[in-house]
Amino acid sequence: MSIGISWVVFPTSKAFNGVDPVRDGNRILDSFKASSWCKNVISNGRGMKKRQSYENGGRLSLRSSMVATPAGEVALTSEQLVYDVVLKQAALVQRRLKSDEDLDVKPDILLPGSLGLLSEAYERCREVCAEYAKTFYLGILLMTPERRRAIWAIYVWCRRTDELVDGPNASHITPMALDRWEARLEDIFRGRPFDMLDAALADTVSRFPVDIQPFRDMIEGMRMDLWKSRYQNFDELYLYCYYVAGTVGLMSVPIMGIAPESQAATETVYNNALALGIANQLTNILRDVGEDARRGRIYLPQDELAQAGLTEDDIFAGKVTDKWRAFMKKQIQRARKFFDDAENGVKELSPASRWPVWASLLLYRQILDEIEANDYNNFTRRAYVGIPQKILALPLAYAKSLVPPRSSSALLNT
């Protein structure tokens, strides 16, 4: 199924006009690689410190942290394991802010001949975002130019990654292809972009305290889609939702920034951003039950289906029954709880970043309302938010974005 980023569901593959991201995306830009900017990145090793946020300097798999008890049970839940990534990203941001003092974005010194090529790279990312993430694109225009460009670059990388397993060439994708894509990611963080779109991301991660682990974990989610089509319980599903959507929240908060007046702990804001990604992906899952079933996939906790008296045959039959309605009510309730948690984090973002995130949250949460309005028929009817509802949601999102974070005195009184 398509993964959901924090503000939009990934669109179809048309954004790349038939280009196959599996075969290394766009053409290699030899002129770009030969540019002074690219050579400067490689020689100075910019971006390398992002890879050192884990003390061992190596690749960390969340699954590798699971420890079995003598009874064979998993000692740590997926949520606990993911929170470790949250803490590490928050620590990275705090170290960067201390080192930069009054600057949270360091300007680069660009040598002659490189600025035009880099601007062209960001412009291509902007075009993709403008065409396929329209509502969010309008919202991020309030951000500073540096933050706008960075968000465009991250959006495009996430979309290309999703295309590997959900695009027109998905049937040809192998684990080896994803390994190559991850190796290419490592090169991006080393300041060695392969093509124009990679170059935009390489520049972004050199300017902002973005850690590589959420990017690696998103690729891990793509690997999971190659072999896993059932989830035994919500703990397994939570990990998948983190991989394919919660990661985007961790990628984005360093770009969007936290309000200077915010009294919330950095890790709290990141955890709430993670909650928005989880909420969005759970909403995708509940909306696309019928579509996924036709592809032989069931992204619903098997144990909870059994508790509700439902089987896989009921899903494939696609009939709305009282048992199905009762099951869906509980699933929607859980998704709404994640949206509620996410609201607390949106309030703490920098003022210019709040509007697009509020718009995303309000619009995505309305999809759950539409599932209910369809009498829980997510087998043959696709729940969506119509244009009039979107138009009405934007002013409300903007009004919410004007509300500043709670002061320290307010926090003490709660």
Buried (B, 14 or more C-beta within 10 A) or exposed (E): BBBBBBBBBBBEBEBBEEBBBBEBBBEBBEEBBEBBBBBBBBEEEBBEBBBEBBEEEEBBEBEEEBEEEEEEEBEBBBBBBBBBBBEBBBBBBBEBBEEEEEEBBBEBEBEEEBBEBBEBBBEBBBEBBBEBBEBBBBBBEBBEEBBBBBBBBBBBBBBBBBBBBBBEBBEEBEEEBBEEBBEBBBBBBBBBBBBBBBBBBBBBBBBBBBBBBBBBBBBBBBBBBBEEEBBEEBBBBBBBBBBBBBBBBBBBBBBBBBBEEBBBEBBBBBBBBBBBBBBBBBBBBBBBBBBBBEEEBBBBBBBBBEEBEBEEEBBBEBEBEEBBBEBBEEBBEBBBBBBEBBBBBBBBBBBBBBBBBBBBBBBBBBBBBBBEEBEBBBBEBBBEBEEEBBEBBBEEBBEBBEEEBBEEEEEEEE
